Amino acid sequence: GAKGYVSLAAEEPDDARRAHYLQAAEARLTDMEGLLDALFAYARATDAAAELDMRPLAVMPVLAEVLTGQFPAFEERGWEPLVDFPDESLVVEADSEALTRMFENLVSNALRYGTSAPSIVQRGRSLTFSNQASDQTAIDVNRLFERFYRADAARNRSGGGYGLGLAIARSIVEGHHGRLTVTSTAAAGTTFTALLPRR
């Protein structure tokens, strides 16, 4: 698609239309860059031979950094996430980069497809990420962790993802010998529960 727009721009004498074609090409290339990044992250997360840099890691600072990085997106929506994290001293054995990516994917999923600010609740080694989706009934919880799955009816807003974020998140958790599950109801919304590994 980008190549086609560049070809049109090369043949277009009108400056305004040429600029339009070049902007369209740039948008396609940006989208492709995002897809390649997601595919690379998925390949790393599912590579059984990949070595994780496992070390004792405080969970709360990692989550706080991810939420701080998403502050502009929350501010744009007028949302303030509810964080209930009573054990700020919680430490697990984990790879810092991988744990960060898992949190980023779960928070990004809530921002992209949710209709309300997410709540993040910590109890022991369990963290839950919950919020409402625009069409809760369109979500097939049995497929949410599949590669490229997107519940289109619930996920038709602009800036949609590639259907890899949740698959990556689950692979990361399982690579740490933890567990990531999901439930979804009209009353409670969608809740992802990550059981983190022991220290």
N, C-alpha and C positions, 0 to 999 in steps of 0.2 A: 504493500500500500504506500509506504513512504517513497519507494522508488518511482511509483506512478505519479505521485504528487510533484516530485522533483522534475520529472520529465515534462509535466504540464507547465510548471513554472519556467522551465528553460525555453518553452515555445510561446509563452504568454507575453505579448507586448505591453499589456496594461499593468502599471506598477501595483495598483491596489489588488488586482486579482493574483498577480505573481506573489505578493506578500501573503495573501490568503493561502495559496497552495503550499508555500514554504512553511507557514505555521502549521498546516495540517500534516505535512511531512514530519515536522519536529514532534508533534503530538504522537504520531505513530511510533517514532523512534524512542520516545520516552516510555511509551507503553511497552515496547519490546524490551527495553532496558529493565523495566520492573519485572517482566515475566522471566527474563534470564536470571535475574537476581533471586527470584522465588524458586526457580528450578534448581539453581545452584545450592540454595539453602536446603531444599528438599533432598537433593542428592547427598549432601553432607549428613543430614539428620538420619537418613535411612541406610547409610553405609556402615555395615556391621564391622568393617575393618578400621573405621575411623577411631582414632584415639582421643578420648576426652581428657582434659586437664582437670582431673578431679582433685578437689581440695576443700577443706572446711570453708563454708561460705555463709555469711549472714544474709538472710533472705530479704529482710525489710529494706536495706539500702538499695538492693538491686531493683526491687519493685518501685521504690520511691523515685529512682533515677528514670525508670521507664515512664512513670506517670508525669514527671516533670518535663520529659521530652515531648509528651503529648499535650502539654498545657495549652498551646495555641488552638489545637483542635477542640479541646473541651471548652475553651473560652468562646470560640466561634459558635458553638451550639448552646452556650449558656448553661453548661452542665458542670456539676461538681461531683466527682465520684465519691461514693461513701466507702471509706476504708476503715474496717474494723479489724485491727491487728493487735490483739492484746499482748502477744509474746514477741516483742521486738527483738529479743535476744535469740530467736530461732535460728539455728545454724544447721545446714545440711551439707552432705558431701556432694559437690556438683561442679560442673564446668561453668565458669562465670559467663562466658560469651553465649553458651547454649541456653542457660537459664534466662539470660536477658532476652534472647530471641523468642523464647517460649512466652514470656510475659508480654513482649511487644505484640506478638501475634494475637494473643487473647484480648489485649486492650484494643488493638486495631480492629479486631472483629466486632467488639462492642461498639466502637465509634462508627464503623462503616455501616453496620446493619441494625443497630439499636435505635429505639425511639425515646430512650430515657437514659439518664446517667447510670453507669454500672455501679454495682456494689461489689466490693472485694472483701471477703471475710476469711480470717485465719483462725483455725482451731487445731491445735497440735501441728502435725505435719500436713494438714489438709488446707488448701486454699480454694475458695469458690469465687467464680466470676459470674455475676448474674445481671441480666437486664432484659427488657422487653424488645421484641422485634416488631416490625411494621405489620407483618402477617404471620403470627405464631403458627397458624395451622398449615402453612406452606412448608414448614421445616420438617424434614425427614431425619430424625435423630439417628436412625440406623445408617445414614449415609454421610453425616456431617464430617467425618474424618477421612472420607474417600478423597483421593486426588481429583482435583478439578470439579468437585461437586459444588454447586451453588443453587440454593433454593430461589430460583429466579423471581417468583412472585413476591418473596420477602426481601429480595436483594436487588431491586431494580433502580436504585438510586445511582447517581453519577459517581464516578470514582470507584466502581466495583473492583473487587480483587480478582485473583486468578484461580481461586478454589484450592490453594495450596497451604494457606496459613495454618489451618487447623490440623491438617495432615502433618505438617512440620512440627507443630506444638506437641502432638501426641507422640511422634517418633522421638522427639527430644526427651520427653518424660519417660518413655519406655526405655530409652537408651541409658537413663539413670536408674533403671530398675524401679521406677515409680509407676503411677497409673493416672490416666486422664480419661474421665467419663463425662457424659452430658445427659441432662434431662431437659425436657421442654413441655410446658403446659401453658394454657391460655392465662391462667391465674398468676402463676409464678414467673412466667417468662422462661428464658433459656439460661441454664446454669451449667457451667463447666467446673468440674471439681478435679483439682490436681492433687494427688497424694504424692508428696515429695519423698525422696529417699532419706533413709536415716543417716546420721553423721557417722 
